[in-house]
Amino acid sequence: MSFNNLDQLYRSVIMDHYKNPRNKGVIEDGSLTIDMNNPTCGDRIRLTLDVEDNIVKDAKFDGDGCSISMSSASMMTEAIKGHTIEEALKMGDEFSQMMLGNDYEITEDMGDIEALSGVAKFPARIKCATLAWKALEKGTKNEE
């Protein structure tokens, strides 16, 4: 597959998550609720997690923002379900490395997340892509 075709495929995946977000909503009585925003562009997210015995049983997000921030939140909530907090944070670390243009390892269980790899070329948009992941980190670190 040529670079242009791959780039187009990634754009399609991002737009699909934006127009048809997975896990959009709020978990009632969620064990963790984290609100974050990106004051630079106005993106905002509320991440709710149902964590039981250190396993993310469910993850949902709500908020407003650009296609990159909302798609990233959709992809992230899909990826972390069923994983331990430590595994979810490791995914976040790998995602951060990808955003920084460093070596990274995106595993199959992280779903569509690699579609956001092109964001690394646009430093102003990295905060959009990492907003949900930063909310995950903030919420889980506060719980420890």
C-alpha positions in Angstrom: 0.0 0.0 0.0 1.4 3.4 -0.9 1.9 6.1 1.6 -0.9 8.2 0.2 -3.3 5.2 0.4 -2.2 4.5 4.0 -2.6 8.2 4.9 -6.1 8.2 3.4 -7.0 5.0 5.3 -5.8 6.6 8.6 -7.9 9.7 7.9 -10.9 7.5 7.3 -10.4 5.7 10.6 -10.1 8.9 12.5 -13.2 10.4 10.9 -15.2 7.1 11.6 -14.3 7.4 15.3 -15.2 11.1 15.2 -18.6 10.6 13.5 -19.4 7.3 15.2 -17.7 7.5 18.6 -17.3 4.4 20.6 -18.1 4.6 24.3 -19.5 8.1 24.2 -21.4 8.9 27.4 -21.0 8.7 31.1 -20.9 5.7 33.4 -23.4 6.3 36.1 -21.7 5.6 39.5 -18.4 5.3 37.7 -15.6 4.7 40.1 -13.4 7.4 38.5 -14.5 10.6 36.8 -11.8 12.9 35.4 -12.5 16.3 33.7 -9.8 17.9 31.6 -9.6 20.5 29.0 -7.1 21.9 26.5 -7.2 25.7 26.9 -5.2 26.2 23.8 -8.0 25.0 21.5 -11.0 24.5 23.7 -11.2 20.7 23.7 -12.7 19.3 26.8 -13.3 15.8 28.0 -15.0 13.9 30.9 -13.6 10.4 31.2 -15.4 7.9 33.4 -14.0 4.6 34.3 -15.4 1.6 36.0 -12.4 -0.1 37.7 -12.8 -3.3 39.6 -9.9 -5.2 41.1 -7.5 -3.0 39.2 -9.2 -3.9 35.8 -10.9 -1.3 33.6 -14.3 -2.9 33.3 -15.8 0.0 31.3 -14.6 3.3 30.0 -16.7 6.1 28.5 -16.0 9.7 27.5 -18.1 12.8 26.9 -17.0 16.2 25.8 -16.5 18.5 22.9 -13.5 19.0 20.6 -11.9 18.5 17.3 -11.9 15.3 15.3 -8.4 14.4 16.7 -9.3 14.7 20.4 -12.7 13.0 20.1 -11.3 10.2 17.9 -8.4 9.6 20.3 -10.8 9.4 23.2 -13.0 6.9 21.3 -9.9 4.8 20.4 -8.5 4.9 23.9 -11.7 3.8 25.6 -11.9 0.9 23.2 -8.2 -0.1 23.9 -8.1 0.0 27.7 -11.3 -2.0 28.5 -10.4 -5.3 30.0 -6.9 -4.3 30.9 -5.3 -3.5 34.2 -4.6 0.1 35.1 -0.8 -0.6 34.6 -1.4 -2.0 31.1 -3.6 1.0 30.3 -0.9 3.4 31.5 1.7 1.5 29.4 -0.5 2.0 26.4 -0.6 5.6 27.2 3.2 5.7 27.4 3.5 4.1 24.0 1.0 6.5 22.5 3.0 9.4 23.9 6.1 8.0 22.3 4.3 7.8 19.0 3.1 11.4 19.4 6.7 12.5 20.1 8.0 10.8 17.0 10.0 8.3 19.0 10.2 4.5 18.7 7.0 3.0 20.0 5.2 -0.3 20.1 1.5 -0.3 19.3 0.1 -3.8 20.0 -2.9 -5.4 18.3 -5.1 -4.9 21.4 -4.7 -1.1 21.1 -7.1 -1.2 18.1 -7.1 1.7 15.7 -4.8 4.0 17.7 -2.0 3.9 15.2 -4.2 5.8 12.8 -3.3 8.9 14.8 0.5 8.5 14.1 0.4 11.3 11.5 -0.5 13.8 14.3 3.2 13.7 15.3 3.9 15.9 12.3 1.7 18.7 13.7 3.0 19.7 17.1 0.1 22.0 17.8 -2.3 19.1 17.5 -0.4 16.7 19.8 -2.2 18.1 22.9 -5.5 17.3 21.1 -4.6 13.7 20.6 -3.2 13.2 24.1 -6.0 14.8 26.1 -7.9 11.6 26.8 -4.7 9.8 27.7 -3.7 12.6 30.0 -7.1 12.3 31.7 -6.5 8.6 32.2 -3.1 9.2 33.7 -4.4 12.0 36.0 -7.3 9.9 37.2 -5.4 6.7 37.8 -2.4 8.5 39.5 -4.8 10.3 41.9 -6.4 7.0 42.8 -3.1 5.4 43.9 
